[in-house]
Amino acid sequence: MFNTIKNIANEVGTPFYIAHPSRFKDNIKNFRQAFLSQYDRFILSYSFKTNYTPFLLEIVKELGAYAEVVSEIEYDLALLMGFQGEHIVLNGPIKDEPLLRKAIINGSIIHLDCMYEVDSVLKIKEESPNQPIRVGLRINMEINTENGASAVQGGLKESRFGFTAKALKDAISKLKSADIEIISLHGHTSSTNRVVDNYKIIASRLMEVISIHQLNHIKYIDLGGGFFGAAPKEVDISKKPTYQDYAQGICNVLLSNSDFQKLRPYIVIEPGASVVTNVFDIATQIYQRKQINNKDFIIVDASIYQVRPPAGKVNYPFEECSPNEAQNEITVDIVGSTCMEVDRISEQVKLSHYQKGDFLIYKGSGAYQNNLTPFFINPRCAIVELTPDGYKIIRKRQDAKHLLDLLQ
């Protein structure tokens, strides 16, 4: 393994991502099958923001999944990648009039998030009365833990997204008065615990909205994303919900509802991290061992921004890769290549190979890191795929010319 990693490093530089496309395909297929085993009308819409490396998007399209986007640049990227307009789900808190108009013409599934967007759609309808307009609405959700505390991501007391009950009533009234069809309800609510019960609450609330407001043309019930799944094999998730657990919990709620049985809408989910986390690993090279106040630091050429979310405190699993015999095991902080004190990738971990030129291969860097990595001190690194014959370069390391092109 070391020789392969070393050969790749010599050609593309370090750090570099190691992609596993087959895992991505399997994750999408398995998540889809979990729902199809419960209900035959189902759409998996992949969250672009999680990782929109083009070869991943090609796989999404190849498998017949939809694109879930939250900005105009993501929407345009989906079109450039060949997704049909009807196979794009447009979400996000900011959708200006030109983007809404584009999505309406293309027949995309649009989830309005605020009254400004409702008013924009009404204006488009007024200017183009013969243009059929079908929209969805994002519903503001309250989700709580068993002890009554908020389960919203980060412990926040409320979600900032979607329509509250009062705003929803006004929005529906305006849209119906303008003969604009409401065909979808969206309930995505990021949570800290990601338990199945959250999705059961969301499913129940969406069906309640249908009943209260007599929404008889609903074609899509969109539960959003935020699921567990696709963890590296080194991470024990045996006590976490599986794809099947989510599918069964959601479908049990929906299939027992009489309005759902009558309407038979598509169930839509928008997975990101739960299908792509284990698809990327990252190989980084050890540069130096340093001791300060009797504490060992190992400096590597990756940064925390490339390996894991900086805000988190979880040490990602890694594999040591070296041609040398193991040395005496030491406890170290593994720190990154930027000049930021907070660039601490792993804290107080055991290491047996720590000579300059040894490699560490961090597992599970597929979600967000490739998209969030800034042109900050270091370039975006190469992406390679290991093959039976060696390796294939998916993306070359970016350089100063790429940076200059972006800055101009």
Residue pairs with C-beta under 8 A, 6 or more apart in sequence:
1 321
2 321
2 322
2 323
2 359
3 323
4 386
4 390
4 391
5 283
5 321
5 359
5 361
6 359
7 390
7 391
8 16
8 283
8 384
8 391
9 16
9 283
9 285
9 359
11 393
12 381
12 382
12 384
12 393
12 396
12 397
13 381
13 382
13 397
14 283
14 284
14 285
14 301
14 302
14 359
14 381
15 282
15 283
15 284
15 285
15 300
15 301
15 302
15 306
15 381
16 282
16 283
16 381
16 382
16 383
16 384
16 397
17 280
17 281
17 282
17 283
17 365
17 370
17 381
17 382
17 383
17 384
18 280
18 281
18 282
18 283
18 361
18 383
18 384
18 385
18 386
19 53
19 55
19 279
19 280
19 383
19 384
19 385
19 394
20 278
20 279
20 280
20 281
20 385
20 386
21 55
21 56
21 59
21 279
21 385
23 230
23 278
23 279
24 56
24 59
24 275
24 276
24 279
25 59
25 63
27 229
27 230
27 274
27 275
27 276
27 278
27 279
28 44
28 46
28 59
28 60
28 63
28 65
28 275
29 63
30 243
31 44
31 229
31 243
31 269
31 271
31 274
31 275
32 42
32 44
32 63
32 65
34 242
34 243
34 244
34 246
34 247
34 248
35 42
35 44
35 247
35 250
35 251
35 267
35 269
36 42
37 244
37 247
38 247
38 248
38 251
38 255
39 251
39 254
39 255
39 267
41 264
41 265
41 266
41 267
42 266
42 267
42 268
43 65
43 66
43 220
43 266
43 267
43 268
43 269
44 65
44 66
44 268
44 269
44 271
45 65
45 66
45 67
45 68
45 89
45 222
45 268
45 269
45 270
46 56
46 57
46 60
46 65
46 66
46 67
46 68
46 270
46 271
46 272
46 275
47 68
47 225
47 270
47 271
47 272
48 57
48 67
48 68
48 69
48 70
48 74
48 77
48 78
49 69
49 70
49 74
49 272
49 368
49 371
50 272
50 273
50 276
50 367
50 368
50 371
51 272
51 276
51 279
51 280
51 366
51 367
51 368
51 370
51 371
52 74
52 77
52 371
53 370
53 383
53 394
53 395
54 81
55 394
56 276
56 279
57 67
57 77
57 78
57 81
58 81
60 66
60 67
61 67
61 81
61 82
61 83
66 83
66 87
66 88
66 89
66 109
66 268
67 74
67 78
67 81
67 83
67 87
67 88
67 89
68 88
68 89
68 91
68 225
68 270
69 75
69 77
69 78
69 88
69 89
69 90
69 91
69 92
70 90
70 91
70 92
71 92
71 94
72 96
72 98
72 99
75 88
75 90
75 99
75 102
75 103
75 108
78 88
79 85
79 88
79 106
85 103
85 105
85 106
85 107
85 108
86 106
86 107
86 108
86 109
88 103
88 106
88 108
88 109
89 108
89 109
89 111
89 222
89 268
89 270
90 99
90 103
90 108
90 109
90 110
90 111
91 111
91 113
91 138
91 186
91 188
91 270
92 113
93 113
93 114
93 160
93 161
95 103
95 110
95 112
95 113
95 117
95 120
96 120
97 120
97 123
97 124
100 110
100 117
100 120
100 121
100 124
101 124
103 110
104 110
104 121
104 124
104 131
104 133
105 131
109 136
109 183
109 184
109 220
109 222
109 268
110 134
110 135
110 136
110 184
111 135
111 136
111 137
111 138
111 184
111 186
111 222
112 118
112 121
112 135
112 136
112 137
112 138
112 171
113 138
113 161
113 162
113 163
114 163
114 167
115 167
115 170
115 171
118 171
118 174
118 175
119 174
121 133
121 135
121 175
121 180
122 174
122 175
122 178
122 180
124 131
124 133
125 131
125 133
125 178
125 179
125 180
126 178
132 181
133 180
133 181
134 180
134 181
134 182
134 183
135 175
135 180
135 181
135 182
135 183
135 184
136 182
136 183
136 184
136 185
136 186
136 220
136 222
137 162
137 163
137 168
137 171
137 172
137 182
137 184
137 185
137 186
138 161
138 162
138 163
138 185
138 186
138 187
138 188
139 162
139 163
139 168
139 185
139 186
139 187
139 205
139 206
139 209
140 158
140 159
140 161
140 162
140 163
140 164
140 168
141 159
141 162
141 187
141 189
141 201
141 202
141 205
142 150
142 158
142 159
143 150
143 151
143 152
143 189
143 191
143 198
143 201
143 202
144 150
144 151
145 151
145 193
149 155
150 156
150 157
150 158
151 191
151 192
151 193
151 195
151 198
152 158
152 159
152 189
152 190
152 191
152 192
153 190
153 191
153 192
153 226
154 192
155 192
159 189
159 190
161 188
161 189
162 186
162 187
163 171
168 209
168 213
169 213
172 182
172 213
172 215
175 182
176 182
181 217
182 215
182 217
182 218
183 217
183 218
183 219
183 220
184 218
184 219
184 220
184 221
184 222
184 268
185 206
185 209
185 210
185 215
185 218
185 220
185 221
185 222
186 222
186 224
187 202
187 203
187 205
187 206
187 222
187 223
187 224
188 222
188 223
188 224
188 225
188 226
188 270
189 198
189 202
189 224
189 226
190 226
191 198
191 226
194 226
194 227
194 228
194 240
194 241
195 241
196 241
196 245
196 246
196 249
196 250
197 249
199 223
199 246
199 249
199 250
200 249
200 250
200 252
200 253
202 223
202 224
203 221
203 223
203 250
203 253
203 254
204 253
206 221
206 223
207 221
207 253
207 254
207 257
207 259
207 260
209 215
210 218
210 259
210 263
211 259
216 263
218 263
218 265
219 263
219 265
219 266
220 265
220 266
220 268
221 254
221 260
221 265
221 266
221 267
221 268
222 268
222 269
222 270
223 250
223 267
223 268
223 269
223 270
224 269
224 270
225 269
225 270
225 271
225 272
225 273
225 274
226 274
227 241
227 243
227 246
227 269
227 271
227 273
227 274
228 237
228 240
228 241
228 242
228 274
229 237
229 242
229 243
229 271
229 273
229 274
229 275
229 277
230 273
230 274
230 275
230 276
230 277
230 278
230 279
230 366
230 367
231 237
231 240
231 277
231 278
231 364
232 277
232 278
232 281
232 316
232 317
232 363
232 364
233 278
233 363
234 317
234 363
235 317
235 363
235 364
241 249
243 274
246 269
250 267
251 267
254 260
254 267
255 261
272 367
273 366
273 367
273 368
276 366
276 367
277 364
277 366
277 367
278 363
278 364
278 366
279 366
280 364
280 365
280 366
280 369
280 370
280 383
281 361
281 362
281 363
281 364
281 365
282 302
282 306
282 307
282 361
282 362
282 365
282 369
282 381
283 321
283 359
283 360
283 361
283 362
284 300
284 301
284 302
284 306
284 307
284 359
284 360
284 361
284 362
285 300
285 301
285 357
285 358
285 359
286 298
286 299
286 300
286 353
286 354
286 355
286 356
286 357
286 358
286 359
286 360
287 299
287 300
287 301
287 337
287 356
288 298
288 299
288 356
289 296
289 297
289 298
289 299
289 332
289 354
290 296
290 297
290 298
290 299
291 297
295 333
296 330
296 331
296 332
296 333
297 332
297 333
297 334
297 335
298 332
298 333
298 334
298 335
298 351
298 354
299 335
299 336
299 337
300 334
300 335
300 336
300 337
300 345
300 360
301 337
301 378
302 336
302 337
302 345
302 362
302 381
303 336
303 337
303 338
303 343
303 345
303 373
303 376
303 377
303 378
304 310
304 336
304 338
304 342
304 343
304 344
304 345
305 336
305 338
305 343
305 369
305 372
305 373
305 374
305 376
306 336
306 365
306 369
306 373
306 378
306 381
307 316
307 336
307 345
307 362
307 365
307 369
308 314
308 316
308 345
308 362
308 365
308 369
309 368
309 369
309 372
310 342
313 347
315 346
315 347
315 349
316 345
316 346
316 362
316 363
316 364
316 365
317 362
317 363
317 364
318 346
318 349
318 360
318 361
318 362
318 363
319 360
319 361
319 363
320 351
320 352
320 353
320 358
320 359
320 360
321 353
321 358
321 359
321 360
321 361
322 353
322 355
322 358
322 359
324 353
324 355
324 358
326 352
326 353
327 352
327 353
327 354
327 355
328 352
329 350
329 351
329 352
330 350
330 351
330 354
331 348
331 349
331 350
331 351
332 346
332 348
332 349
332 350
332 351
332 354
333 344
333 346
333 347
333 348
333 349
334 344
334 345
334 346
334 347
334 349
334 351
334 360
335 343
335 344
335 345
336 343
336 344
336 345
337 343
337 377
337 378
338 376
338 377
338 378
339 377
345 362
370 380
370 383
373 380
373 381
375 398
375 403
375 406
379 397
379 398
379 399
379 400
379 402
379 403
380 395
380 397
380 398
380 402
381 397
381 398
382 393
382 394
382 395
382 396
382 397
383 393
383 394
383 395
384 391
384 392
384 393
384 394
385 391
385 392
385 394
